Amino acid sequence: MGNKSLDIEIGRRLRQARMAKGLTQKEMAAAIGLSHQSIQKYENGESRLSLSTLALLRHQLGIEAADLLPAIRADGTAVADPLASMAQSITGVRLANLFGRMRPDQQQSLLNVAKAIVPDAVSAT
């Protein structure tokens, strides 16, 4: 029996890599000979990736297998990647893309606005 949090985190990272490549689930599935439902199940953590599927995805997405593997706590649960979590929505992806195109002063201003909206936000500085 596997660890569901690990499957979910791998799925988040898979979705992040797919969206960064600009592919839909259907496009990625067609490229590796699977159904889009299979890709959806991998991304939701409902299905576990086999090594052969991982090899195909690695090639298609231009990533290393390790890019999909999160750090693991002592109890075997996955340490969530906040960037992968952000990629769960198209809004998160769009926000990340815009943020990356901003000047540092603009990024700081946006961060200050976000901190004002979410008062209990943890400061990284």
Secondary structure as the mmCIF struct_conf table of DSSP 4:
data_model
#
loop_
_struct_conf.conf_type_id
_struct_conf.id
_struct_conf.beg_label_comp_id
_struct_conf.beg_label_asym_id
_struct_conf.beg_label_seq_id
_struct_conf.end_label_comp_id
_struct_conf.end_label_asym_id
_struct_conf.end_label_seq_id
HELX_RH_AL_P HELX_RH_AL_P1 LYS A 4 ALA A 20
TURN_TY1_P TURN_TY1_P1 LYS A 21 GLY A 22
HELX_RH_AL_P HELX_RH_AL_P2 GLN A 25 ILE A 32
TURN_TY1_P TURN_TY1_P2 GLY A 33 GLY A 33
HELX_RH_AL_P HELX_RH_AL_P3 HIS A 36 ASN A 44
TURN_TY1_P TURN_TY1_P3 GLY A 45 GLY A 45
BEND BEND1 GLU A 46 SER A 47
HELX_LH_PP_P HELX_LH_PP_P1 ARG A 48 SER A 50
HELX_RH_AL_P HELX_RH_AL_P4 LEU A 51 LEU A 61
TURN_TY1_P TURN_TY1_P4 GLY A 62 GLY A 62
HELX_RH_3T_P HELX_RH_3T_P1 ALA A 65 LEU A 68
HELX_LH_PP_P HELX_LH_PP_P2 LEU A 69 ALA A 71
STRN STRN1 ILE A 72 ILE A 72
TURN_TY1_P TURN_TY1_P5 ALA A 74 ASP A 75
BEND BEND2 GLY A 76 GLY A 76
HELX_LH_PP_P HELX_LH_PP_P3 THR A 77 THR A 77
STRN STRN2 ALA A 78 ALA A 78
HELX_LH_PP_P HELX_LH_PP_P4 VAL A 79 ALA A 80
HELX_RH_AL_P HELX_RH_AL_P5 PRO A 82 MET A 86
TURN_TY1_P TURN_TY1_P6 ALA A 87 GLN A 88
BEND BEND3 SER A 89 SER A 89
HELX_RH_AL_P HELX_RH_AL_P6 ILE A 90 ARG A 101
BEND BEND4 MET A 102 MET A 102
HELX_RH_AL_P HELX_RH_AL_P7 PRO A 104 ILE A 117
BEND BEND5 VAL A 118 VAL A 118
TURN_TY1_P TURN_TY1_P7 PRO A 119 ASP A 120
HELX_LH_PP_P HELX_LH_PP_P5 ALA A 121 SER A 123
#
